Amino acid sequence: MPKYCLNYDSGDYEWIDENGYNIDRGEYVYNRDDSEYHLEEDEQSFWGNDDDDDW
């Protein structure tokens, strides 16, 4: 799912997915702020995966 991230090359906020694909421009962006994706990954690893609960 794309997030509204800062593209450091253009200086604008744009819709960029977790792989770096810029939805607005139709190209990959390598110099971007992807901290939102890292925060999401950290949150998921902290809470764990609900599928692993074998109660």
DOBARO-646253 format. One line per 2 residues: number of its first residue (from 1); their letters; for each residue x, y, z of N, C-alpha, C, O. Coordinates in steps of 0.05 Angstrom, whole numbers, plus 5000, padded with zeros to 4 digits. Each point is the difference from the previous one (the first is absolute). Layout:
REM residues N
NUM> a> X Y Z X Y Z X Y Z X Y Z; ...
END
This chain:
REM residues 55
1> mp> 5017 4977 5000 4983 5023 5000 5018 5025 5000 5017 5003 5017; 4979 5015 4964 5017 5024 4999 4994 5019 5023 4978 5001 5010
3> ky> 5043 5014 4997 4997 5020 5021 5010 5027 4988 5015 5001 4981; 4976 5020 5031 5007 5027 4992 5027 5006 5013 5002 5006 5023
5> cl> 5020 4992 4961 5027 5002 5010 5015 5023 4986 4992 5009 4978; 5029 5001 5035 5016 5021 4989 5020 4988 4980 5015 4982 5007
7> ny> 4985 5028 4969 5020 4993 4980 5022 5021 5002 4996 5023 4993; 5027 4969 5017 5022 5019 5005 5010 5012 4974 5009 5023 5000
9> ds> 4990 4962 4978 5010 5011 4975 4983 5023 4989 5011 5020 4991; 4962 4977 5011 4983 5021 4990 4993 5021 5022 4992 5022 4994
11> gd> 5010 4969 5031 4992 5018 5022 4970 5001 5005 4991 5016 5016; 4994 4966 4971 4971 4999 5003 4991 4975 5014 5014 4979 5000
13> ye> 4963 5022 5013 4987 4976 5010 4985 4987 4978 4984 5013 4986; 5020 4961 5011 4987 4985 4978 4992 4972 5010 5009 4991 5021
15> wi> 4973 4996 4965 4991 4974 5007 5021 4979 4991 5004 4996 4976; 5009 4992 5043 5022 4981 4995 4994 4974 5015 4994 5001 5024
17> de> 5009 4976 4963 4995 4975 5014 5025 4991 5014 5021 5013 4998; 4977 4965 5017 5023 4991 5016 5024 4992 4984 5022 4999 5011
19> ng> 4975 4994 4964 5022 4993 4983 5014 5024 4987 5020 4998 4987; 4968 5026 5016 5011 5024 4989 4987 5009 4974 5010 5018 4987
21> yn> 4968 4968 5005 4987 5008 4975 4983 5024 5004 4982 5000 5017; 5023 5021 4968 4985 5025 5002 4975 4998 4983 5002 4999 4975
23> id> 4975 5001 5037 4974 4997 4986 4996 5024 4982 4990 4997 4977; 5016 5027 5032 4995 5025 4985 5017 5001 4975 4990 5008 4979
25> rg> 5035 4985 5022 5018 5003 4977 5003 4974 4984 5009 5001 4977; 4984 4976 5034 5002 4975 4986 5029 4990 4998 5007 4988 4980
27> ey> 5009 5018 5040 5028 4992 5000 5009 4994 5029 4986 5007 5019; 5037 4980 4983 5010 4994 5027 5016 5024 5011 5014 5014 4985
29> vy> 4983 4990 5041 5014 5021 5014 5019 4987 5020 4992 4983 5016; 5033 5025 4984 5020 4987 5017 5007 5018 5024 5011 4990 5020
31> nr> 4984 5036 4978 5007 5018 5021 4974 5011 5012 4990 5022 4992; 4999 4964 5028 4974 5007 5011 5000 4995 5030 5017 4986 5011
33> dd> 4963 5026 5002 4996 4996 5029 4982 4976 5003 4976 5002 4996; 5035 4975 5012 4984 4976 5003 4996 4992 5029 4996 4977 5007
35> se> 5006 5043 5011 4998 4995 5029 4973 4989 5007 4998 4985 5019; 4980 5023 4967 4974 4990 5006 4999 4970 4997 4986 4986 5015
37> yh> 5027 5003 4964 5001 4971 4996 5016 4986 5022 4992 4979 5008; 5029 5034 5001 5016 4988 5021 4985 4999 5026 5001 4981 5015
39> le> 4984 5041 4991 4984 5001 5024 4978 4978 5000 4995 4987 5020; 4993 5009 4957 4980 4979 4997 5012 4972 5004 4987 4984 5013
41> ed> 5036 5012 4976 5014 4974 5003 5007 4995 5030 4996 4978 5010; 5014 5043 5003 5007 4997 5028 4975 4995 5017 5002 4984 5019
43> eq> 4976 5029 4975 4976 4995 5014 4990 4972 4997 4991 4987 5019; 5010 5003 4957 4991 4972 4995 5018 4980 5014 4990 4980 5010
45> sf> 5036 5025 4990 5018 4981 5014 4996 5001 5030 5004 4981 5014; 4989 5043 4996 4996 5003 5029 4975 4984 5009 5001 4986 5020
47> wg> 4978 5017 4965 4975 4987 5008 4999 4971 4990 4983 4985 5010; 5034 5008 4973 5000 4972 4990 4979 4995 4979 4984 5018 4993
49> nd> 5015 4958 4998 4981 4992 4980 4977 4985 5013 5006 4980 5014; 4970 5029 4983 4977 4987 5013 4996 4971 4990 4987 4984 5014
51> dd> 5023 5009 4963 4997 4973 4989 5016 4980 5016 4994 4976 4998; 5025 5032 5017 5017 4982 5015 4988 4991 5027 5012 4984 5014
53> dd> 4966 5027 4994 4987 4994 5025 4986 4973 4998 4981 4997 4986; 5029 4983 5029 4989 4973 5000 4988 4994 5027 5008 4981 5013
55> w> 4973 5034 4996 4988 4997 5026 4981 4978 5000 4988 4994 5020
END
